[in-house]
Amino acid sequence: MTVLALGLNHGSAPLDLRGRFAMPLEALGRNVQALRQHLAPAEPEVAILSTCNRTEVYVGLPASACPRHAMALAEPAIEWLAAQGGTRPAELREHSYFREGAEAARHAFRVAAGLDSMVLGEPQILGQMKAAVREAGSAGALGTTLHQMFQRSFAVAKEVRSRTEIGAHAVSMAAAAVRLAQQLFDDLAQRRVLFVGAGEMIELVATHFAAQKPLQMTVANRSADRGLALAQRLGAAQLPLAELGQALPNFDIVISCTASSLPLIGLGAVERALKARKRRPMLMIDLAVPRDIEPEVAQLDDIYLYTVDDLAQQVQANGERRQAAVAHAEAIVNAGVDSFAQWLEQRASVPLIQALHKQTEDWRQAELGKARRALARGQDVDAVMEALSTALTRKMLHGALSELHGSAGDAHRQWVASVQRLFLRDSV
């Protein structure tokens, strides 16, 4: 029994390559089924996690699978994932990572706890992982192995957030966005801010901007109800997404983070906005993967465009990672990994235990059949019972006694110790 993890993230792949592998939540169930079919006939457990900063495939093998069979699935999984991103397997391998067994679990635990995030301790990832697991379960792609690993990852994440200060760093990205705005514009109280999207990241960033009391805040979102709900919480105005291009000149700061597969703000729209603003500068922050704002926008004069990777560099440069909290969190992860590795080892012995039960049951049935035939022939009951118990005892001791008699040196001493542990516990 083992677990495999394959993926690419903000540390291994550039932004535009990551964007090619992004999968919307509603497509995860369909994709895990497709991957299972691609990995047939192994029929492994499969889950896929896809967020702004990572796309990862988790594969679980049953207790009957040997490590050789598990590793044989790595290359087909890479080929399938490469096809989803429209790239060559060789290019994907160059920008991806592969983990197996306890190390795959360690990776999952660190991801759930926010330790592998672009911004240390960001809270969205745990909810995203839970949603991915639900989708895999609904698609019938989860089994005992992955279910156990993910449930333990959620428990580790909860412990990390409750016992360390990792969660305090989740605000770093939002704080960095505000600092950028303050560096470009002296007085945010005189600036109009547009938020495109209504997810957790936008809400976090918008909350930080709201504390600066800008002149105006507006929310544009594809779902009018969700956009209205966020706008009401912030005391902001609401803008229909269809009117985004027309309204763009009205805003000094634009921050976008949606799940759109195509850019929402193109070069032409920004050029027209700059012309209408008479070249007054605009700050644009694109936190989405794939991008919400066409990258060519960054080439325009008077436009200051930052991506999610740019903000992460700002966060790290400002020293907002606290190593004491990280060390404490890593210790919690290590304990969780050790526990899961022990569980994997125990589960790996399930086929052996099943084989032992079958063998002893076969012996029992064979000797019981002999005893019943002897009783039917009228033999003495005590003699039949004596023969039954003697035969069973000899069968169960035969293997151990044969090894004791046939071994020598270190092997013999190991068999002596094993037999004592198995059959003579009280005398050891």
N, C-alpha and C positions, 0 to 999 in steps of 0.2 A: 504494500500500500504506500502511495506517495502522492505528493502534490507538486504541480509545476506552475510557475508564474512566468509569463512572457509579456513584455510591453515596452513602451517608450514614454518618456515624460519630459518635463521641462529641463531636467538635468542631462538628458541623453540626446534630445532632438531639438532642432530649431522650431520656432513658432509655426512657420508655414508648413513644415512637414507634419507637425502634430495635428494641424488643422485638417489634413487629408484623411486622418484616421478617426476623427471625431464621429461618434455615433449618437443620435438622439435617443432618449430613454425609451421611446415607443418602439425603437428598432432592435433593442437588445434581445428580447425574447426570440425574435425571428433569426437574429444572428447566432445566438447560442445553439439553436437547432441546426442551422446550416453548418456550424463548425463541428458539431457532433457527427453529422452525416459525413463531413469531410474526413473525420478521424476514424470512421468505421473501418473494420469491425470491432475496434476496441470498445466503443460505446462508453467513453469516459464521462464523468461529471464535468460540466462546463459552466463558467460564469464569465461575464465580460463587464469591466468597469470602464466607463468613458466619461471624462470630465474635461474642463478647460485645459488642464495641465497634463493629462495622461490618458492613454488607452491601454488597458491591460487585459490579458486573457489568463484565466485560472483554470487548470485542468486537474481533476482528481481521479485517481485510479483505485480500483477496489483492492481488497486484501489479497486477492489471487494474483494480482499483477506483480511481476518482478521488475527491479530497477531497469533492466535492459529493455523491457517492453515500454516502460515509461519514457525513457530517453528517445525511443524510436518515434514518439509522437511529437517531439520538439520541432523537427524539420517540417512535417506537414502543417503544424500550427503556424509556423512562420510563413509558409507559402500561402496559407489561407488569409492571414492578416495582411500580408503584403498586397494580395489581390484586392482587399477592401480599400486600401489606400492608393491603388493604382501605381504601385511602385515595384521594383525588383526585390526579390528576397535578399539579395546581397546588400542592397541599400538599407533595407530594414534592419538586417543584422548589425550593420555598422552603427546604427543609432538606437539599438534596443538592448534590453538586458534579459537574462534568463536565470531563474532560480529554481531549485529543486528541494523537496523535502522540508526540513526545518527552516532552511533559508528562505523558501517560498513563503512559509508561514510568517517568518520574521518580517519580510517585506510587507505582507498584508497587514500585520499588526501595526507597523510603523505608518503605513498609509492611513489606516483608520484613526490613529492617534494624532494625525497631523504632523508627524515628525518628518515625513517625506514630501511635505507640501512646499510649494514655492514660497509661501509665507507661513512661517512656523506656527502651528496650532490653529490654522484656519478651520472654522467649524463646519463648513459646508460638506467637506469630504466624507464625514461619517454618514450623513444623511444620503449622500450620493451612493455610497457603498451599500447601504441598507436597501436603497431602491433597486440597485443592480442585482442584489441577491434575491429580492422579491421577484424581479422579472425572470431570473434564471429558474427560480422555484416554480413560478407559474407556467414556464415552458417545459417543465418536467426534466430539467437538466441538472438538478441538484441531487446529491445523494448524501450518505452518511459522512464521507470524508470532507467535502467542501462545506457542508452545513456545520460540521463541528469546528472547522477552521474559522469560518466567518463569525459564528456565534462567540467564539473565544476572542476574535479580533475586536468585536463590539465591546466585550467585557473589559479588555485591556484598554481600549480607548476611553471608556467611562472612568476607569481607575486613574488613567493619566490625567484626565481633565479635572477630576475631583481632588487629586493628591499633589498635583504640581501646578506651576504657574504658566504652563505652556499656553493655555487659553488666552492669557493676557496678551500674547503676541498676535492674536488673530486680527487685531485692529490695525496692524502695521501697514497693510496695503492701503486702507482707507486713509490713514494718517499721512502716508506718503503722497497720496493724491492731493490732499489739502495743502501740504507743504509746497508741492509743485505750483499749485494755483497761487499761493501766497508769494512765491518767488517771482511769478510773472506779473501778477496784479497786486499793487500795493494794498488796496482796500477791497476785500471781497464783499463788503456791504454795498458796493456800487456795481456788482456784477450779477449777470443773469446766468443761471446754470440749468442745463438740460440733462436729464437722466433718461437714457434709452434702455428700456428693460425694466423688470420689476422683481427680479430674483433676489436671493439673499445677499449677493455681493453688491448689487446696486443699492439695496436698502442699507447695507453697512456703510457704504461710501456716502450715500445721501444723508444719513444720520450725522456723519462727521461734518459734512458741509453745512447742514442745518444749524449746527452749533456756532458757525461763523456768521449767521444771520445775513445771507446774501440778499441782494435786492429782490430777486425772484428765483423760484425753483419750479421746474416743470417736469412732469413725467410723461414719457411716450412709451406705450407698450402695445404689443399685438393684441393681447387680451384686455379689452376695455375695463372689465370688472376688476381684474387684478391691478391694473394701472391706477384705477380710481381709488382702490383700497390703500395703495401705497401713498398716493397723492394726499389723501385725507389724513393719513398718519403723520405726514411731513408738513401739512399745511401748505401744499404745493398745488399748482395748476395742473390740469391734464391736457395732453395734446394727442389727437388721433395720429397713429403712426403714418397714415396715408398723407398727412400734412407736414411730415418731417422736413422734406426738402424745401418747401415754401417757407417754413418758420425758422430754418437754420440761421439766417442772418441776425435774428433777434438775440442770439446767445453768445456770451463770451467764453463759456466753458461747456463742453459737451463730453459726457461720460457715458460710454455704451458697454453693455454686457448682456447679450441675448444668446439664444440657441440657434440663431439663423444659420443656415448652411451657406448663404451668400452674403456679401457685404450689403449693409443697409444704407451706408453713406458713401457715395462715389465721388470721384475726383471732380466731375462736372458740377455736382451740387455744391461742393465746397468752393470751387472757383466762383460760382455765381454768388455765394454767400459773402465771400471776401469783397467782391465788387460792390455789392449792396452795402457792406459795412465800411466802404471807403478805406479798405486795407487795414482797418483796426484789427489787431492780432486776436487769434482764437487759440485756446488751449483745448486739445482733443485727447481724451484718454480712452483707449480701446482695450477693455479687459476681456474681450471675447476670444474664444478659439473654437472654430475658425474666426477670422477677423470680421468685425462689423464695419470697419472703416478701411477703404482701399489703401494699401500701403503707399501708393503714389502720392497720396495727399501730403505725406511728410516732406515732399520736395517743394511744396509751395512756400513762397515767402509769407511771413506773418502767420504761419500755421505751426503750432508746436504740438506734434503728435507723439504720444507715448503709448507703448503696448504693455501688456501684462508682464512681459519679460523685463522691460525697462523699469517698471515700478519695483519689481522684485530686486533688481540691482540696487535701486535706491534704498530699499529696506535694509539690505545686507550692508551696504556702505555706511549706513547710519548706526550700525552696531546694535540692532534691536533684537538680536537673538541672545538669550541669556543661557550661558552654557551650564549653569548649575541646574536649571530646570530641565534642560535636555538630558543631562546625566541621570537625573532622577527618573525621567520618563523612560530612558533606554533601559534602566534597571528593571522597571516594571515590564517592559517588552521582553527582556531576556527571561524573566521568570515565566511569562506566558508561553514563550517559545519552548522552554524546557518542558513545561507541562504538556504541550501539544506533541512534542517529539516523543515523550514517553507514551502518550496515547497512541501515536502512530505505530510505535514498536509493539504495543500490546495488541493493536488491531491486526498487525502483520502476522501475529501468531494464531489468528482465528482459524485459518485453514488447517494448521497442525492440530489445534484443539478439536476441530470437527472430525479430522481423520482419526484421532485417538478415540473419540466417542463412538465413531462408527466401528472401529476395530474391536473395542471392548464389547459393544453391543452384539457384533457378529459372534464373538466368543461366547457371550452369555446365551444367545439364542441356540447356538450349536450344542452347548452342554446341557441346556434346559431340554432340548429335543431328545438328547440321549437319555436323560433322567426320566422323561415321560414314557419313553419306549420301554425302559427297564421296569418302571412301575406297572406298565400295562402287561408285562410278562410275569408279574407277580413277585418281583424281587423285593427283598426287605427294604423298607423305607429308610431306615438309618444307614444301611449300606449304600443306597442310591444317593442320599444326601452327602455322605462322606466322599463318594466318588466325584460328585458334582463340585464340591468345594475344593477338593484336591486338584482337579483338572483346571479349574479357573485360576487357582493360585499359581500353578506351574506355568500356565500360559502367560500370565502377567509378569512373572519373574524371569521368564526364559531369556528375553533380550538382554536384560541387565546382567544376568549371571553369565551369559555367553561372552559379553564384553569383558567382564571381570576375569574370566578364565583365559580369554584370548589376547589380552592386552599386556603391555610391559612398560617399564620405565615411567615417564611423565604421563603417558596416556593411561596407564594403569592407576596411578595415583589420582588422576582426575576422575576416573570412573569410580574409584573408592569413595571419593568425596561426594560425587553426585548421588551414588546409591545411598550413602548415609543421610544426605539431605532429603532424599525422596522417601525412603522407607524406614529410617531410624532416627527421626527428628529428635525424639526424647533423649537419645544417647549421644547426640552431636554436641 
